[in-house]
Structures are given as C-alpha cells and as structure tokens.
Amino acid sequence: MRRTIYDDDHEAFRDSVKQFLDRSVVPDVEKHAADKALPREFWTEAGKQGFLGLEIPEEYGGAGAGDYRFNAVLLEELSKVNAALSSCVGIHADIVAPYLVELTTEEQRKRWLPGVAAGDLLLAIGMTEPSGGSDLAALRTTAVRDGDDWVINGSKTFITNGYSADLVVTAVRTSPEKKAKGITLFAIPTDAEGYSRGRKLDKVGQDESDTAEMNFSDLRLTDDDIVGELDQGFIHMMQNLPQERLGCAISNLAHAKQILAETLVYTQERKAFGAGIGTFQHNKFLLAELFTHIDVTQAYVDQCVIAHDAEELTPIDAAKAKWWSSQVQNDILDHCVQLHGGYGYMNEYRVARAWRDARVSKIWAGSNEIMKELIGRDLGL
Ligand SMILES: Cc1cc2nc3c(=O)[nH]c(=O)nc-3n(C[C@H](O)[C@H](O)[C@H](O)COP(=O)(O)OP(=O)(O)OC[C@H]3O[C@@H](n4cnc5c(N)ncnc54)[C@H](O)[C@@H]3O)c2cc1C
C-alpha cells in the first residue's frame, strides 16, 4: 500500500541517509559486531551529515527540523541495516537529545547540544537498575545534598551506549520519602570522579551495540547538572516515553519489513521437490499473512507519527504501537527463520541475527506487559 506520510523532502533525506549507510556503515557491520560497538568515526561522520541533530535548534548546531517524520525516516533506514544501529542512534538522537533540548537552561544547551549534534558527545539514558526496570518509581540510586553539591551513589544496568557514552541522563532519587515524586534527572559526565562503567554486556543479539552497567560512587554534581526540575524526573520521563515508544515501533516494523522482503526472495530462489519453496500453499499463505501484518501495522504506526507531529500522540496510543509492533516483528522473524530452514539458524545469515536482535524489543522501553498494564488501566481496569 502506498504510504502517504512522507513528501519529496523526506524522500530526499532518505536517499542521503541510505547513501551514508551504504558508504560508511554497511561495509563494516562485521567489525561493529566483533567490537560490540559503533566506532567513534561513525558518530562524528553521522554528525557531519546532520543526522544526529534533527531535534536540535540550528543555533546549537542542529538541523532544527521541527518535523518528526525526518526522525522516522532516519530510524527506518538504520533499522534496515540492523536493529542495533537504530537503537544506538535512536537513544542518542531520538530519545536523549529531546530531554536536553526541552528541559534545559540556556547555559546547559550551549554546554551540551553542539557536541550532541556533532557526534562528539555521545548520549545514553540510565533508568534501569539491577534491582528493577519496570517499577521505575522504586529506583534506588540516590543524590544527597552536601553544601552546593549533590553526592550520587548507586548503579544502572543494561544501558545502551553505556560503555562509550560521554553524558548519561540518569534518573536519581532526591527525595527518599516521595517515591515517584522524589526522582530527579541528572546529566552525568562519564569522566566525573566517582563514575565507573562495567564491561560490555554479552547480549543474545544486537552484537553491534554496546550495552553496559555503570556505577556511581560519591560522584559530585551541582544544580547546574540537573535536567528539568528537581523531583520532577518521573514526570519528565513519562512525558518523553511516548516518543521513545513510537521510535521503537517505527524501528520494529522497518526491521521486520526488510527481513521479510529478503525472505520472500529466498523463498523464490530456494527449491525443494522441484519448486520454489514459496510456492507451496502453506508458505504462500503464510507469506500472504505476514505481508498483510506489515501493511496493517504500518498504517497504525504512520497514524501515530502524524499524531506525534501534531503533538497529539497519547501515551496509550504509543504503548499500543510499541507492544503490537514488537510482537508482530518477533512473530514475522520467527517465521522468516523457519522459511530459511537450517540456514535460518546460522549466524552468517542475516535472518538468524535479525531474529536474535528482535527479541529484546518485547522487553525494553517498557516491557510489553507494562504496555498492556497502561492500556488496561486506561480502560478503567
Ligand atoms: C539490550 C537492552 C538495552 C537496554 N537499554 C536500556 C537503556 O538504554 N536505558 C535503560 O534505562 N534501560 C535499558 N534497558 C532496560 C530495559 O528497559 C528493562 O530491561 C525493562 O524495562 C524491564 O526491566 P527489568 O529488566 O528490570 O525487568 P523486571 O522489571 O524485573 O520485569 C521482569 C518481568 O516481569 C514483568 N513485569 C514487571 N512488572 C509487571 C507488572 N506490573 N505486570 C505484569 N508483568 C510485569 C516484566 O514485563 C518482565 O517480563 C535495556 C535492556 C536491554 C535488554
């Protein structure tokens, strides 16, 4: 089905992203997987191309696009290469950068945004802790007043870009007695005394991304490092999570769509019993169903993109997009593996890696169960 949300400007932008990826990323994906990270040159090159500052006003070095459809195009193209690429860039440019644009003082914007847009200041977000991620309001990392300083102690885990990040927007408890109303966001520079990071975590998939634990031991910051309002961190996160979940939905679908298209070609070329395996009625009907799932889901996600651009995307609609698209992605990729037979279980085949890469999409950014909890509550249950 023809999609109607993009115009010529978006398609021209898509071409420039594609060219960049074909030239600077695709030839090196094996190296990224072996290194468990994207190299620094990737970030600075992406910054030079203007891909990292879409949400950042021009006066701070960004593109000031003011149109989320450009973010959507970027995420789609990154996802077609691999899921890790869209998650790493998504965290930096689509998830954390908006906190630094929307919630900061003029001095903070000048301090951080030019580096973010240029790819010199790599971002991560630290919400999840070893003791739990779903129940954000129960987080245990603390910041305690000491004169003009805040003294931070605690740890975060599973943090995307966590090994190489320069600045981590971190959710910290500032008022122990207030639960959700006692959380503040701090921007923690990773060269601060008292900051340490763990190893790159050994994940099931998304080998190309670095995911790490981080620890804070008597790490000192001041009020100038607070992002947004004191004790309002939980509300700030709730306000930004719909965009994060929409970004997940865009990426989930683009990734599944690409691998399904490649699988269709495989089923046309691979022969059994003297015929292309895609022509057997079971596989033909299966493929018909999978392509239908893509198109129908795309219509919903595109509608969410339009709603988000109009500042009308509700947290509930974003939750629906996130859980549904990650379930669809996982179902489709599981069938794609099956259609590849034994080759589908070999890591050298893209489909096998894509299947591993997709699994986390049902867990992160608020698990699918938490999404359904939100939707259920909205139904009055
Ligand atoms: C590769 C990867 C990258 C990540 N990147 C980041 C990042 O950059 N920043 C960050 O802060 N976090 C990140 N996360 C963490 C992720 O967001 C959490 O793993 C997720 O929120 C779930 O938290 P948890 O792992 O503590 O699971 P738990 O909260 O312990 O949940 C365990 C299970 O219980 C279920 N559950 C919990 N509560 C309920 C409930 N009320 N009703 C029904 N079921 C429930 C969950 O759905 C899940 O199935 C990442 C995780 C991974 C794996």
Ligand as a Chemical Component Dictionary entry (heavy atoms), coordinates in Angstrom:
data_LIG
# 
_chem_comp.id                   LIG 
_chem_comp.type                 NON-POLYMER 
_chem_comp.pdbx_formal_charge   0 
_chem_comp.three_letter_code    LIG 
# 
loop_
_chem_comp_atom.comp_id 
_chem_comp_atom.atom_id 
_chem_comp_atom.alt_atom_id 
_chem_comp_atom.type_symbol 
_chem_comp_atom.charge 
_chem_comp_atom.model_Cartn_x 
_chem_comp_atom.model_Cartn_y 
_chem_comp_atom.model_Cartn_z 
_chem_comp_atom.pdbx_ordinal 
LIG C1  C1  C 0 19.636 -4.710 25.301 1  
LIG C2  C2  C 0 18.955 -3.846 26.311 2  
LIG C3  C3  C 0 19.131 -2.461 26.238 3  
LIG C4  C4  C 0 18.531 -1.633 27.184 4  
LIG N1  N1  N 0 18.775 -0.280 27.162 5  
LIG C5  C5  C 0 18.362 0.485  28.208 6  
LIG C6  C6  C 0 18.761 1.856  28.315 7  
LIG O1  O1  O 0 19.433 2.400  27.436 8  
LIG N2  N2  N 0 18.380 2.555  29.421 9  
LIG C7  C7  C 0 17.628 1.988  30.417 10 
LIG O2  O2  O 0 17.336 2.665  31.391 11 
LIG N3  N3  N 0 17.234 0.692  30.349 12 
LIG C8  C8  C 0 17.594 -0.064 29.280 13 
LIG N4  N4  N 0 17.212 -1.382 29.211 14 
LIG C9  C9  C 0 16.453 -1.944 30.304 15 
LIG C10 C10 C 0 15.002 -2.269 29.952 16 
LIG O3  O3  O 0 14.265 -1.105 29.758 17 
LIG C11 C11 C 0 14.469 -3.153 31.098 18 
LIG O4  O4  O 0 15.115 -4.413 30.972 19 
LIG C12 C12 C 0 12.965 -3.303 31.078 20 
LIG O5  O5  O 0 12.349 -2.087 31.412 21 
LIG C13 C13 C 0 12.485 -4.387 32.052 22 
LIG O6  O6  O 0 13.029 -4.190 33.321 23 
LIG P1  P1  P 0 13.749 -5.422 34.064 24 
LIG O7  O7  O 0 14.753 -5.985 33.125 25 
LIG O8  O8  O 0 14.247 -4.954 35.383 26 
LIG O9  O9  O 0 12.617 -6.481 34.274 27 
LIG P2  P2  P 0 11.628 -6.576 35.525 28 
LIG O10 O10 O 0 11.100 -5.231 35.830 29 
LIG O11 O11 O 0 12.305 -7.328 36.607 30 
LIG O12 O12 O 0 10.463 -7.464 34.916 31 
LIG C14 C14 C 0 10.606 -8.879 34.748 32 
LIG C15 C15 C 0 9.333  -9.414 34.076 33 
LIG O13 O13 O 0 8.204  -9.103 34.899 34 
LIG C16 C16 C 0 7.243  -8.416 34.123 35 
LIG N5  N5  N 0 6.554  -7.433 34.954 36 
LIG C17 C17 C 0 7.092  -6.495 35.771 37 
LIG N6  N6  N 0 6.119  -5.761 36.324 38 
LIG C18 C18 C 0 4.939  -6.243 35.843 39 
LIG C19 C19 C 0 3.568  -5.905 36.036 40 
LIG N7  N7  N 0 3.201  -4.888 36.827 41 
LIG N8  N8  N 0 2.631  -6.619 35.381 42 
LIG C20 C20 C 0 2.973  -7.628 34.545 43 
LIG N9  N9  N 0 4.259  -8.014 34.335 44 
LIG C21 C21 C 0 5.218  -7.309 34.973 45 
LIG C22 C22 C 0 8.026  -7.718 33.018 46 
LIG O14 O14 O 0 7.194  -7.422 31.920 47 
LIG C23 C23 C 0 9.074  -8.763 32.704 48 
LIG O15 O15 O 0 8.512  -9.715 31.843 49 
LIG C24 C24 C 0 17.741 -2.211 28.226 50 
LIG C25 C25 C 0 17.549 -3.591 28.260 51 
LIG C26 C26 C 0 18.152 -4.404 27.339 52 
LIG C27 C27 C 0 17.960 -5.895 27.456 53 
# 
loop_
_chem_comp_bond.comp_id 
_chem_comp_bond.atom_id_1 
_chem_comp_bond.atom_id_2 
_chem_comp_bond.value_order 
_chem_comp_bond.pdbx_ordinal 
LIG C1  C2  SING 1  
LIG C2  C3  SING 2  
LIG C2  C26 DOUB 3  
LIG C3  C4  DOUB 4  
LIG C4  N1  SING 5  
LIG C4  C24 SING 6  
LIG N1  C5  DOUB 7  
LIG C5  C6  SING 8  
LIG C5  C8  SING 9  
LIG C6  O1  DOUB 10 
LIG C6  N2  SING 11 
LIG N2  C7  SING 12 
LIG C7  O2  DOUB 13 
LIG C7  N3  SING 14 
LIG N3  C8  DOUB 15 
LIG C8  N4  SING 16 
LIG N4  C9  SING 17 
LIG N4  C24 SING 18 
LIG C9  C10 SING 19 
LIG C10 O3  SING 20 
LIG C10 C11 SING 21 
LIG C11 O4  SING 22 
LIG C11 C12 SING 23 
LIG C12 O5  SING 24 
LIG C12 C13 SING 25 
LIG C13 O6  SING 26 
LIG O6  P1  SING 27 
LIG P1  O7  DOUB 28 
LIG P1  O8  SING 29 
LIG P1  O9  SING 30 
LIG O9  P2  SING 31 
LIG P2  O10 DOUB 32 
LIG P2  O11 SING 33 
LIG P2  O12 SING 34 
LIG O12 C14 SING 35 
LIG C14 C15 SING 36 
LIG C15 O13 SING 37 
LIG C15 C23 SING 38 
LIG O13 C16 SING 39 
LIG C16 N5  SING 40 
LIG C16 C22 SING 41 
LIG N5  C17 SING 42 
LIG N5  C21 SING 43 
LIG C17 N6  DOUB 44 
LIG N6  C18 SING 45 
LIG C18 C19 SING 46 
LIG C18 C21 DOUB 47 
LIG C19 N7  SING 48 
LIG C19 N8  DOUB 49 
LIG N8  C20 SING 50 
LIG C20 N9  DOUB 51 
LIG N9  C21 SING 52 
LIG C22 O14 SING 53 
LIG C22 C23 SING 54 
LIG C23 O15 SING 55 
LIG C24 C25 DOUB 56 
LIG C25 C26 SING 57 
LIG C26 C27 SING 58 
# 
